[in-house]
């Protein structure tokens, strides 16, 4: 794991400050994949593991779309792997990222939390109006959310 100051980097035309990078194991269900993470000030880039200084980008995730959760909190702190893991979620995907050491996890947690919060504060409020169709709902506990269907 390496931390970087204001070192600029380029990922497919995306310019930003590289803050942190290092190896990680991504897990979803029983499948495990070795990956490499690059944290920029507004993006998380996930690639395959670096081999001979070449890598293939798997995901480019804007930090404003990313949620994190301490995996040890989800499954209990007794598990050795869980204490080194962070649950990463973004629209349409989620993975458990397991780091080599607890210290690496702490650094990643700190930087991810800080820059996710910053990205969400700086970003525009993203909301969409949703129309709810409630014709098939017979009873509803909230008068604001739906109307009860009248029986004939």
DSSP file (Angstrom, degrees, kcal/mol; ACC not computed):
  #  RESIDUE AA STRUCTURE BP1 BP2  ACC     N-H-->O    O-->H-N    N-H-->O    O-->H-N    TCO  KAPPA ALPHA  PHI   PSI    X-CA   Y-CA   Z-CA
    1    1 A X              0   0    0      0, 0.0     2,-0.4     0, 0.0    21,-0.2   0.000 360.0 360.0 360.0 136.1    0.0    0.0    0.0
    2    2 A X  E     -A   21   0A   0     19,-2.6    19,-2.0     2,-0.0     2,-0.4  -0.980 360.0-149.2-129.9 143.7    1.3    3.4   -0.9
    3    3 A X  E     -A   20   0A   0     -2,-0.4     2,-0.4    17,-0.2    17,-0.3  -0.878  15.7-161.1-107.3 147.2    0.0    6.9    0.0
    4    4 A X        -     0   0    0     15,-2.2    13,-0.0    -2,-0.4    -2,-0.0  -0.953   9.2-146.9-128.6 145.4    0.6    9.7   -2.4
    5    5 A X  S    S-     0   0    0     -2,-0.4    -1,-0.2     1,-0.1     0, 0.0   0.676  75.0 -33.5 -76.5-119.2    0.5   13.5   -1.9
    6    6 A X  S    S+     0   0    0     11,-0.1     2,-0.4     2,-0.0    13,-0.1  -0.111  86.4 150.1 -98.1  35.5   -0.7   15.7   -4.7
    7    7 A X        -     0   0    0     11,-0.5    11,-2.5    10,-0.1     2,-0.2  -0.564  40.5-137.8 -71.5 121.9    0.7   13.4   -7.4
    8    8 A X  E     +H   17   0B   0     -2,-0.4     2,-0.3     9,-0.2     9,-0.2  -0.553  25.7 178.0 -83.3 147.0   -1.4   13.7  -10.5
    9    9 A X  E     -H   16   0B   0      7,-1.7     7,-1.1    -2,-0.2     2,-0.4  -0.906  20.6-133.0-141.1 168.5   -2.3   10.6  -12.5
   10   10 A X  E     +H   15   0B   0     -2,-0.3     2,-0.5     5,-0.2     5,-0.2  -0.988  16.7 178.8-133.1 124.3   -4.3    9.8  -15.6
   11   11 A X  E >  S-H   14   0B   0      3,-1.9     3,-2.1    -2,-0.4    -2,-0.0  -0.932  78.4 -40.4-123.3 104.5   -6.9    7.0  -16.0
   12   12 A X  T 3  S-     0   0    0     -2,-0.5     3,-0.1     1,-0.3    -1,-0.1   0.876 124.8 -39.4  45.9  49.2   -8.5    7.0  -19.5
   13   13 A X  T 3  S+     0   0    0      1,-0.3     2,-0.6     0, 0.0    -1,-0.3   0.471 109.5 125.8  84.5   0.5   -8.7   10.7  -19.6
   14   14 A X  E <   -H   11   0B   0     -3,-2.1    -3,-1.9     2,-0.0     2,-0.4  -0.841  42.8-163.2 -95.8 122.1   -9.7   11.1  -15.9
   15   15 A X  E     +H   10   0B   0     -2,-0.6     2,-0.3    -5,-0.2    -5,-0.2  -0.875  28.2 122.3-107.8 136.5   -7.4   13.5  -14.1
   16   16 A X  E     -H    9   0B   0     -7,-1.1    -7,-1.7    -2,-0.4     2,-0.5  -0.972  61.6 -73.9-172.3 176.9   -7.2   13.6  -10.3
   17   17 A X  E     -H    8   0B   0     -2,-0.3    24,-1.0    -9,-0.2     2,-0.7  -0.777  39.8-134.1 -90.6 125.7   -4.9   13.4   -7.4
   18   18 A X  E     + B   0  40A   0    -11,-2.5   -11,-0.5    -2,-0.5    22,-0.2  -0.707  32.5 168.4 -79.7 117.0   -3.8    9.8   -6.5
   19   19 A X  E     -     0   0A   0     20,-3.2   -15,-2.2    -2,-0.7     2,-0.3   0.809  59.4  -2.1 -98.6 -37.9   -4.2    9.5   -2.8
   20   20 A X  E     +AB   3  39A   0     19,-1.3    19,-3.4   -17,-0.3    -1,-0.4  -0.991  57.3 175.6-157.4 144.8   -3.8    5.8   -2.0
   21   21 A X  E     +AB   2  38A   0    -19,-2.0   -19,-2.6    -2,-0.3     2,-0.3  -0.987  17.1 127.4-153.7 150.9   -3.3    2.6   -3.9
   22   22 A X  E     - B   0  37A   0     15,-2.0    15,-2.9    -2,-0.3     2,-0.1  -0.949  51.6 -68.4 173.1 168.7   -2.7   -1.0   -3.1
   23   23 A X  E     + B   0  36A   0     -2,-0.3    77,-0.4    13,-0.2     2,-0.3  -0.382  46.2 169.4 -76.8 154.0   -3.7   -4.7   -3.5
   24   24 A X  E     - B   0  35A   0     11,-2.5    11,-3.1    75,-0.1     2,-0.5  -0.974  32.6-123.5-155.2 158.3   -7.0   -6.1   -2.2
   25   25 A X  E     -CB  98  34A   0     73,-2.3    73,-2.9    -2,-0.3     2,-0.4  -0.963  24.4-152.6-109.8 122.9   -9.0   -9.2   -2.5
   26   26 A X  E     -CB  97  33A   0      7,-3.2     7,-2.6    -2,-0.5     2,-0.4  -0.791  14.7-172.7 -94.2 135.1  -12.6   -8.7   -3.7
   27   27 A X  E     +CB  96  32A   0     69,-2.0    69,-2.6    -2,-0.4     2,-0.4  -0.994  18.0 170.8-131.8 134.0  -15.2  -11.2   -2.6
   28   28 A X  E >  S- B   0  31A   0      3,-2.0     3,-1.8    -2,-0.4     2,-0.3  -0.935  74.1 -42.8-137.0 115.1  -18.8  -11.7   -3.6
   29   29 A X  T 3  S-     0   0    0     -2,-0.4    66,-0.0     1,-0.3     0, 0.0  -0.506 124.0 -24.5  64.3-128.0  -20.3  -14.9   -2.3
   30   30 A X  T 3  S+     0   0    0     -2,-0.3     2,-0.3    -3,-0.1    -1,-0.3   0.548 114.8 102.8 -92.8  -9.1  -17.8  -17.7   -2.7
   31   31 A X  E <   -B   28   0A   0     -3,-1.8    -3,-2.0     2,-0.0     2,-0.4  -0.605  50.2-171.6 -82.5 132.0  -15.9  -16.0   -5.6
   32   32 A X  E     -B   27   0A   0     -2,-0.3     2,-0.4    -5,-0.2    -5,-0.2  -0.967   4.7-179.4-123.0 138.5  -12.6  -14.3   -4.8
   33   33 A X  E     -B   26   0A   0     -7,-2.6    -7,-3.2    -2,-0.4     2,-0.5  -1.000  27.3-127.1-137.4 135.8  -10.6  -12.1   -7.1
   34   34 A X  E     +B   25   0A   0     -2,-0.4    15,-0.8    -9,-0.2     2,-0.3  -0.716  42.0 168.8 -80.1 128.8   -7.3  -10.3   -6.5
   35   35 A X  E     -BD  24  48A   0    -11,-3.1   -11,-2.5    -2,-0.5     2,-0.4  -0.813  31.1-132.3-133.8 171.8   -7.7   -6.7   -7.4
   36   36 A X  E     -BD  23  47A   0     11,-2.2    11,-2.5    -2,-0.3     2,-0.4  -1.000  19.9-150.3-130.5 130.3   -5.8   -3.4   -7.1
   37   37 A X  E     -BD  22  46A   0    -15,-2.9   -15,-2.0    -2,-0.4     2,-0.4  -0.811   9.5-170.5-104.6 141.8   -7.4   -0.2   -5.8
   38   38 A X  E     -BD  21  45A   0      7,-2.3     7,-3.0    -2,-0.4     2,-0.7  -0.987   9.5-158.2-127.3 119.1   -6.5    3.4   -6.7
   39   39 A X  E     +BD  20  44A   0    -19,-3.4   -20,-3.2    -2,-0.4   -19,-1.3  -0.884  12.9 179.8-102.3 117.8   -8.2    6.1   -4.7
   40   40 A X  E     -B   18   0A   0      3,-3.0   -22,-0.2    -2,-0.7     3,-0.1  -0.601  48.1 -94.4-102.9 172.0   -8.3    9.5   -6.4
   41   41 A X  S    S+     0   0    0    -24,-1.0    78,-0.1     1,-0.2   -23,-0.1   0.727 122.6  13.6 -64.2 -19.5   -9.8   12.6   -4.8
   42   42 A X  S    S+     0   0    0    -25,-0.1    21,-2.1     1,-0.1    22,-0.4   0.359 124.0  53.4-134.1   4.1  -13.2   11.9   -6.5
   43   43 A X  E     - E   0  62A   0     19,-0.3    -3,-3.0    20,-0.1     2,-0.5  -0.973  55.8-148.5-140.0 151.7  -12.9    8.3   -7.9
   44   44 A X  E     -DE  39  61A   0     17,-2.4    17,-3.0    -2,-0.3     2,-0.5  -0.995  22.3-162.4-115.2 123.0  -12.2    4.8   -6.8
   45   45 A X  E     -DE  38  60A   0     -7,-3.0    -7,-2.3    -2,-0.5     2,-0.5  -0.920   2.3-164.2-109.8 128.2  -10.6    2.8   -9.6
   46   46 A X  E     +DE  37  59A   0     13,-2.8    12,-3.3    -2,-0.5    13,-2.0  -0.945  16.7 166.9-112.9 127.0  -10.6   -1.0   -9.4
   47   47 A X  E     -DE  36  57A   0    -11,-2.5   -11,-2.2    -2,-0.5    10,-0.2  -0.808  41.9 -88.9-128.5 171.9   -8.2   -2.9  -11.7
   48   48 A X  E    S-D   35   0A   0      8,-2.1   -13,-0.2    -2,-0.3    -1,-0.1  -0.326  71.3 -68.3 -69.8 169.4   -7.0   -6.5  -11.9
   49   49 A X        -     0   0    0    -15,-0.8    -1,-0.2     1,-0.1     2,-0.1  -0.356  61.1-101.7 -63.9 137.3   -3.8   -7.1  -10.0
   50   50 A X        +     0   0    0     -3,-0.1     2,-0.4     5,-0.1     5,-0.2  -0.385  43.3 180.0 -63.6 130.3   -0.8   -5.2  -11.4
   51   51 A X  B >  S-I   54   0C   0      3,-2.1     3,-1.3    -2,-0.1    -3,-0.0  -0.967  71.4 -15.4-134.6 116.3    1.5   -7.5  -13.4
   52   52 A X  T 3  S-     0   0    0     -2,-0.4     3,-0.1     1,-0.3    -1,-0.1   0.889 123.9 -60.9  55.5  42.4    4.6   -6.1  -15.0
   53   53 A X  T 3  S+     0   0    0      1,-0.2     2,-0.4     0, 0.0    -1,-0.3   0.669 116.0 109.6  60.9  20.6    3.2   -2.5  -14.5
   54   54 A X  B <   +I   51   0C   0     -3,-1.3    -3,-2.1    -5,-0.1     2,-0.3  -0.965  39.2 165.7-123.3 143.9    0.2   -3.2  -16.7
   55   55 A X        -     0   0    0     -2,-0.4     2,-0.5    -5,-0.2    -5,-0.1  -0.981  31.2-127.5-151.5 160.5   -3.4   -3.6  -15.5
   56   56 A X        -     0   0    0     -2,-0.3    -8,-2.1    -7,-0.1     2,-0.3  -0.956  28.4-125.1-113.9 126.0   -6.9   -3.7  -16.8
   57   57 A X  E     +E   47   0A   0     -2,-0.5   -10,-0.3   -10,-0.2     3,-0.1  -0.543  28.7 176.3 -73.4 128.0   -9.4   -1.3  -15.3
   58   58 A X  E     +     0   0A   0    -12,-3.3     2,-0.3     1,-0.3   -11,-0.2   0.817  65.8   8.2 -96.7 -42.4  -12.5   -3.2  -14.0
   59   59 A X  E     -E   46   0A   0    -13,-2.0   -13,-2.8     2,-0.0     2,-0.5  -0.999  48.1-163.8-143.4 142.5  -14.5   -0.4  -12.4
   60   60 A X  E     -E   45   0A   0     -2,-0.3     2,-0.6   -15,-0.2   -15,-0.2  -0.969  24.2-173.5-122.3 112.4  -14.3    3.4  -12.2
   61   61 A X  E     -E   44   0A   0    -17,-3.0   -17,-2.4    -2,-0.5     2,-0.2  -0.920  22.5-134.5-115.6 117.2  -16.6    4.5   -9.4
   62   62 A X  E >   -E   43   0A   0     -2,-0.6     3,-2.0   -19,-0.2     4,-0.3  -0.503  21.7-131.0 -63.3 135.1  -17.4    8.1   -8.6
   63   63 A X  G >  S+     0   0    0    -21,-2.1     3,-1.1     1,-0.3    -1,-0.2   0.757 104.2  67.9 -63.5 -23.7  -17.1    8.5   -4.8
   64   64 A X  G 3  S+     0   0    0    -22,-0.4    -1,-0.3     1,-0.2   -21,-0.1   0.687 103.2  46.3 -69.7 -15.1  -20.4   10.2   -4.6
   65   65 A X  G <  S+     0   0    0     -3,-2.0    26,-0.5     2,-0.0     2,-0.3   0.402  95.9  98.3-101.2   0.2  -22.0    6.9   -5.6
   66   66 A X    <   -     0   0    0     -3,-1.1     2,-0.4    -4,-0.3    24,-0.2  -0.721  47.8-172.6 -99.6 138.4  -20.0    4.8   -3.2
   67   67 A X  E     -F   89   0A   0     22,-3.0    22,-2.7    -2,-0.3     2,-0.3  -0.952   8.1-163.4-120.2 145.3  -21.2    3.5    0.3
   68   68 A X  E     -F   88   0A   0     -2,-0.4     2,-0.3    20,-0.2    20,-0.2  -0.950   8.3-178.1-129.1 153.2  -18.9    1.7    2.7
   69   69 A X  E     -F   87   0A   0     18,-1.6    18,-3.3    -2,-0.3     2,-0.6  -0.992  36.8-108.8-146.4 141.0  -19.6   -0.4    5.8
   70   70 A X  E >>  -F   86   0A   0     -2,-0.3     4,-1.0    16,-0.2     3,-0.9  -0.613  26.5-151.5 -71.1 117.2  -17.2   -2.0    8.2
   71   71 A X  H 3> S+     0   0    0     14,-1.2     4,-2.1    -2,-0.6     3,-0.3   0.816  92.6  62.5 -64.1 -31.1  -17.6   -5.7    7.4
   72   72 A X  H 3> S+     0   0    0     10,-0.6     4,-1.9    13,-0.5    -1,-0.3   0.851 100.7  54.3 -62.7 -33.3  -16.7   -6.7   11.0
   73   73 A X  H <4 S+     0   0    0     -3,-0.9    -1,-0.2     2,-0.2    -2,-0.2   0.835 109.4  48.4 -67.3 -32.1  -19.8   -4.8   12.1
   74   74 A X  H  < S+     0   0    0     -4,-1.0    -2,-0.2    -3,-0.3    -1,-0.2   0.908 127.3  21.1 -74.7 -43.1  -22.0   -6.9    9.7
   75   75 A X  H  < S-     0   0    0     -4,-2.1    -2,-0.2     1,-0.2    -3,-0.2   0.500 119.7 -89.3-107.6  -5.2  -20.7  -10.4   10.5
   76   76 A X    ><  -     0   0    0     -4,-1.9     3,-0.9    -5,-0.3    -1,-0.2   0.073  32.3-100.3 102.6 142.6  -19.3   -9.9   14.0
   77   77 A X  T 3  S+     0   0    0      1,-0.2    -1,-0.1    -4,-0.1     6,-0.1   0.468 103.2  82.1 -77.9  -2.6  -15.8   -8.9   15.0
   78   78 A X  T 3   +     0   0    0     -6,-0.2     2,-0.3    -3,-0.1    -1,-0.2   0.789  67.9  94.5 -74.2 -27.0  -14.5  -12.4   15.9
   79   79 A X    <>  -     0   0    0     -3,-0.9     4,-1.4     1,-0.1    -4,-0.1  -0.495  68.3-147.7 -70.9 127.3  -13.7  -13.3   12.3
   80   80 A X  T  4 S+     0   0    0     -2,-0.3     4,-0.3     1,-0.2    -1,-0.1   0.881  98.7  45.8 -63.2 -40.6  -10.1  -12.7   11.4
   81   81 A X  T >4 S+     0   0    0      1,-0.2     3,-1.6     2,-0.2    -1,-0.2   0.886 107.7  57.5 -70.6 -39.3  -10.8  -11.9    7.8
   82   82 A X  G >4 S+     0   0    0      1,-0.3     3,-1.6     2,-0.2   -10,-0.6   0.835  97.9  61.1 -61.7 -33.2  -13.8   -9.6    8.7
   83   83 A X  G 3< S+     0   0    0     -4,-1.4    -1,-0.3     1,-0.3    -2,-0.2   0.635 108.8  43.8 -71.1 -11.7  -11.5   -7.4   10.8
   84   84 A X  G <  S+     0   0    0     -3,-1.6    15,-2.8    -4,-0.3     2,-0.3   0.157 103.3  93.0-111.7  16.3   -9.5   -6.6    7.7
   85   85 A X  E <   - G   0  98A   0     -3,-1.6   -14,-1.2    13,-0.2   -13,-0.5  -0.839  49.7-165.2-122.4 150.1  -12.5   -6.1    5.4
   86   86 A X  E     -FG  70  97A   0     11,-2.5    11,-3.3    -2,-0.3     2,-0.7  -0.992  22.9-132.0-126.9 135.9  -14.7   -3.2    4.1
   87   87 A X  E     -FG  69  96A   0    -18,-3.3   -18,-1.6    -2,-0.4     2,-0.5  -0.813  24.9-162.2 -89.0 117.9  -18.0   -3.7    2.4
   88   88 A X  E     +FG  68  95A   0      7,-2.9     7,-2.4    -2,-0.7     2,-0.4  -0.885  10.8 179.2-105.0 128.4  -18.1   -1.6   -0.8
   89   89 A X  E     +FG  67  94A   0    -22,-2.7   -22,-3.0    -2,-0.5     2,-0.3  -0.989  10.8 155.6-130.8 138.3  -21.4   -0.8   -2.4
   90   90 A X  E >   - G   0  93A   0      3,-2.1     3,-2.6    -2,-0.4   -24,-0.1  -0.948  59.9 -57.8-147.8 164.5  -22.3    1.3   -5.5
   91   91 A X  T 3  S+     0   0    0    -26,-0.5     3,-0.1    -2,-0.3   -26,-0.0  -0.170 123.5   0.7 -51.4 127.5  -25.3    1.1   -7.8
   92   92 A X  T 3  S+     0   0    0      1,-0.1     2,-0.3    -3,-0.0    -1,-0.3   0.356 125.2  66.1  78.7  -1.4  -25.6   -2.4   -9.3
   93   93 A X  E <   + G   0  90A   0     -3,-2.6    -3,-2.1     2,-0.0     2,-0.3  -0.980  47.2 173.2-144.4 156.3  -22.6   -3.8   -7.5
   94   94 A X  E     + G   0  89A   0     -2,-0.3     2,-0.3    -5,-0.2    -5,-0.2  -0.908   8.7 171.1-160.1 143.6  -21.3   -4.7   -4.1
   95   95 A X  E     - G   0  88A   0     -7,-2.4    -7,-2.9    -2,-0.3     2,-0.6  -0.962  33.8-121.8-144.9 157.9  -18.1   -6.5   -2.9
   96   96 A X  E     -CG  27  87A   0    -69,-2.6   -69,-2.0    -2,-0.3     2,-0.6  -0.947  28.6-155.0-100.5 120.9  -16.2   -7.3    0.3
   97   97 A X  E     -CG  26  86A   0    -11,-3.3   -11,-2.5    -2,-0.6     2,-0.5  -0.878   8.4-165.8-100.0 118.5  -12.7   -5.8    0.0
   98   98 A X  E     -CG  25  85A   0    -73,-2.9   -73,-2.3    -2,-0.6   -13,-0.2  -0.918   4.9-157.1-109.7 125.4  -10.2   -7.6    2.2
   99   99 A X        -     0   0    0    -15,-2.8   -75,-0.1    -2,-0.5   -15,-0.1  -0.494  27.3-112.6 -96.3 166.5   -6.9   -6.0    2.8
  100  100 A X  S    S+     0   0    0    -77,-0.4     2,-0.3    -2,-0.2    -1,-0.1   0.858  95.7  16.8 -68.4 -35.9   -3.6   -7.7    3.8
  101  101 A X  S  > S-     0   0    0    -17,-0.1     4,-1.8     1,-0.1    -2,-0.1  -0.897  72.6-117.4-135.3 162.9   -3.5   -6.1    7.3
  102  102 A X  H  > S+     0   0    0     -2,-0.3     4,-2.3     1,-0.2     5,-0.1   0.844 115.9  58.7 -65.1 -34.3   -5.8   -4.3    9.8
  103  103 A X  H  > S+     0   0    0      2,-0.2     4,-2.1     1,-0.2    -1,-0.2   0.914 104.8  48.7 -62.9 -43.8   -3.5   -1.3    9.4
  104  104 A X  H  > S+     0   0    0      1,-0.2     4,-2.7     2,-0.2     5,-0.2   0.919 109.8  52.5 -61.4 -42.8   -4.1   -1.1    5.6
  105  105 A X  H  X S+     0   0    0     -4,-1.8     4,-3.0     1,-0.2    -2,-0.2   0.916 107.2  52.7 -59.6 -42.7   -7.9   -1.4    6.3
  106  106 A X  H  X S+     0   0    0     -4,-2.3     4,-2.6     2,-0.2    -1,-0.2   0.914 110.7  47.0 -59.5 -44.3   -7.7    1.5    8.7
  107  107 A X  H  X S+     0   0    0     -4,-2.1     4,-2.6     2,-0.2     5,-0.3   0.936 114.4  46.1 -63.8 -46.2   -6.0    3.7    6.1
  108  108 A X  H  X S+     0   0    0     -4,-2.7     4,-3.0     2,-0.2     5,-0.3   0.920 112.9  50.4 -63.1 -43.0   -8.4    2.8    3.4
  109  109 A X  H  X S+     0   0    0     -4,-3.0     4,-2.7    -5,-0.2     5,-0.3   0.940 112.1  47.9 -58.6 -48.6  -11.4    3.3    5.7
  110  110 A X  H  X S+     0   0    0     -4,-2.6     4,-2.2    -5,-0.2    -2,-0.2   0.945 117.2  40.4 -59.0 -51.8  -10.1    6.7    6.8
  111  111 A X  H  X S+     0   0    0     -4,-2.6     4,-2.6     2,-0.2     5,-0.3   0.904 116.6  48.9 -68.1 -42.5   -9.4    8.0    3.2
  112  112 A X  H  X S+     0   0    0     -4,-3.0     4,-2.6    -5,-0.3     5,-0.3   0.950 113.3  46.7 -62.0 -48.1  -12.6    6.4    1.7
  113  113 A X  H  X S+     0   0    0     -4,-2.7     4,-2.1    -5,-0.3     5,-0.2   0.924 114.4  48.0 -60.9 -44.6  -14.8    7.9    4.4
  114  114 A X  H  X S+     0   0    0     -4,-2.2     4,-1.9    -5,-0.3    -1,-0.2   0.941 117.6  38.9 -61.8 -49.6  -13.2   11.3    4.1
  115  115 A X  H  X S+     0   0    0     -4,-2.6     4,-2.3     2,-0.2    -1,-0.2   0.765 112.9  55.2 -80.6 -24.9  -13.3   11.6    0.4
  116  116 A X  H  X S+     0   0    0     -4,-2.6     4,-2.4    -5,-0.3     5,-0.2   0.941 111.1  46.3 -66.3 -46.9  -16.8   10.0    0.0
  117  117 A X  H  X S+     0   0    0     -4,-2.1     4,-2.1    -5,-0.3    -2,-0.2   0.909 113.4  49.1 -60.4 -42.0  -18.2   12.6    2.4
  118  118 A X  H  X S+     0   0    0     -4,-1.9     4,-2.4     2,-0.2     5,-0.2   0.917 111.2  49.2 -63.6 -43.5  -16.4   15.4    0.6
  119  119 A X  H  X S+     0   0    0     -4,-2.3     4,-1.8     1,-0.2    -2,-0.2   0.885 112.6  47.8 -64.5 -38.7  -17.7   14.1   -2.8
  120  120 A X  H  < S+     0   0    0     -4,-2.4    -1,-0.2     2,-0.2    -2,-0.2   0.845 112.7  48.5 -72.6 -32.8  -21.2   14.0   -1.5
  121  121 A X  H  < S+     0   0    0     -4,-2.1    -2,-0.2    -5,-0.2    -1,-0.2   0.885 117.0  41.9 -71.5 -38.7  -21.0   17.4    0.1
  122  122 A X  H  < S+     0   0    0     -4,-2.4    -2,-0.2    -5,-0.2    -1,-0.2   0.752 101.5  87.0 -80.2 -25.1  -19.6   19.0   -3.1
  123  123 A X  S  < S-     0   0    0     -4,-1.8     2,-0.1    -5,-0.2     3,-0.0  -0.291  87.8 -98.9 -75.1 159.1  -21.9   17.1   -5.5
  124  124 A X        -     0   0    0      1,-0.1     2,-0.6    -2,-0.0    -1,-0.1  -0.401  46.2 -93.6 -71.0 153.5  -25.3   18.3   -6.5
  125  125 A X        -     0   0    0     -2,-0.1     2,-0.8    -4,-0.1    -1,-0.1  -0.593  44.1-154.6 -68.7 115.7  -28.3   16.8   -4.7
  126  126 A X        +     0   0    0     -2,-0.6     2,-0.3    -3,-0.0    -1,-0.1  -0.848  30.3 145.8-100.8 112.3  -29.3   14.0   -6.9
  127  127 A X        -     0   0    0     -2,-0.8     2,-0.4     2,-0.0    -2,-0.0  -0.979  29.2-156.4-142.3 155.9  -32.9   13.1   -6.6
  128  128 A X        -     0   0    0     -2,-0.3     2,-0.4     2,-0.0    -2,-0.0  -0.996  22.3-122.1-133.7 138.5  -35.6   11.8   -8.9
  129  129 A X        -     0   0    0     -2,-0.4     2,-0.5     2,-0.0    -2,-0.0  -0.661  29.8-159.5 -79.2 130.4  -39.3   12.1   -8.6
  130  130 A X        -     0   0    0     -2,-0.4     2,-0.5     2,-0.0    -2,-0.0  -0.928   9.2-143.7-114.2 134.8  -40.9    8.7   -8.6
  131  131 A X        -     0   0    0     -2,-0.5     2,-0.5     2,-0.0    -2,-0.0  -0.853  16.7-149.6 -95.8 127.5  -44.5    8.1   -9.4
  132  132 A X        -     0   0    0     -2,-0.5     2,-0.7    13,-0.1    -2,-0.0  -0.845   2.6-153.5-100.6 129.4  -46.1    5.3   -7.3
  133  133 A X        +     0   0    0     -2,-0.5     3,-0.2     1,-0.1    13,-0.0  -0.901  21.4 168.1 -99.7 118.4  -48.9    3.2   -8.7
  134  134 A X    >   +     0   0    0     -2,-0.7     3,-1.5     1,-0.1    -1,-0.1   0.163  37.0 114.1-118.7  17.7  -51.0    2.0   -5.9
  135  135 A X  T 3  S+     0   0    0      1,-0.3    -1,-0.1    13,-0.0    11,-0.0   0.828  81.2  47.9 -60.7 -32.3  -54.0    0.6   -7.6
  136  136 A X  T 3  S+     0   0    0     -3,-0.2     2,-0.7    13,-0.0    -1,-0.3   0.419  87.5 100.0 -91.3   2.2  -53.2   -3.0   -6.6
  137  137 A X    <   -     0   0    0     -3,-1.5    12,-0.8     1,-0.2     3,-0.1  -0.794  50.2-171.9 -92.6 118.7  -52.6   -2.2   -2.9
  138  138 A X  S    S+     0   0    0     -2,-0.7    11,-0.8     1,-0.2     2,-0.4   0.935  70.9  13.4 -76.1 -46.7  -55.6   -3.0   -0.7
  139  139 A X        -     0   0    0      9,-0.2     2,-0.3     8,-0.0    -1,-0.2  -0.965  64.4-173.5-133.2 147.8  -54.4   -1.5    2.5
  140  140 A X        -     0   0    0     -2,-0.4     8,-0.1    -3,-0.1     6,-0.0  -0.999  23.2-146.2-142.4 142.1  -51.6    0.8    3.3
  141  141 A X  S    S+     0   0    0     -2,-0.3     2,-0.5     1,-0.1    -1,-0.1   0.687  87.0  61.2 -81.7 -17.8  -50.2    2.1    6.6
  142  142 A X     >  -     0   0    0      1,-0.1     4,-1.7     2,-0.0    -1,-0.1  -0.941  59.8-164.2-116.5 121.0  -49.3    5.5    5.3
  143  143 A X  T  4 S+     0   0    0     -2,-0.5    -1,-0.1     1,-0.2    -2,-0.0   0.778  94.1  55.3 -69.7 -25.6  -51.9    7.9    3.9
  144  144 A X  T  4 S+     0   0    0      1,-0.2    -1,-0.2     3,-0.0     3,-0.1   0.846 110.3  44.0 -74.6 -33.4  -49.1    9.9    2.3
  145  145 A X  T  4 S-     0   0    0      1,-0.2     2,-0.3    -3,-0.1    -2,-0.2   0.825 125.7 -10.0 -85.0 -33.0  -47.6    7.0    0.4
  146  146 A X     <  -     0   0    0     -4,-1.7     2,-0.4    -6,-0.0    -1,-0.2  -0.987  59.1-118.3-159.3 165.2  -50.7    5.3   -0.9
  147  147 A X        -     0   0    0     -2,-0.3     2,-0.2    -3,-0.1   -10,-0.2  -0.872  35.0-111.9-108.9 144.8  -54.5    5.2   -0.8
  148  148 A X        -     0   0    0     -2,-0.4     2,-0.4    -8,-0.1    -9,-0.2  -0.540  34.6-115.0 -72.5 139.8  -56.5    2.2    0.2
  149  149 A X        -     0   0    0    -12,-0.8     2,-0.3   -11,-0.8    -1,-0.1  -0.619  30.2-125.0 -77.0 128.3  -58.4    0.5   -2.6
  150  150 A X        -     0   0    0     -2,-0.4     2,-0.3     1,-0.1    -1,-0.1  -0.569  17.7-131.4 -77.8 132.8  -62.1    0.8   -2.0
  151  151 A X              0   0    0     -2,-0.3    -1,-0.1     1,-0.1   -13,-0.0  -0.665 360.0 360.0 -82.7 137.4  -64.0   -2.5   -2.0
  152  152 A X              0   0    0     -2,-0.3    -1,-0.1     0, 0.0    -2,-0.0   0.421 360.0 360.0 -91.9 360.0  -67.1   -2.5   -4.2
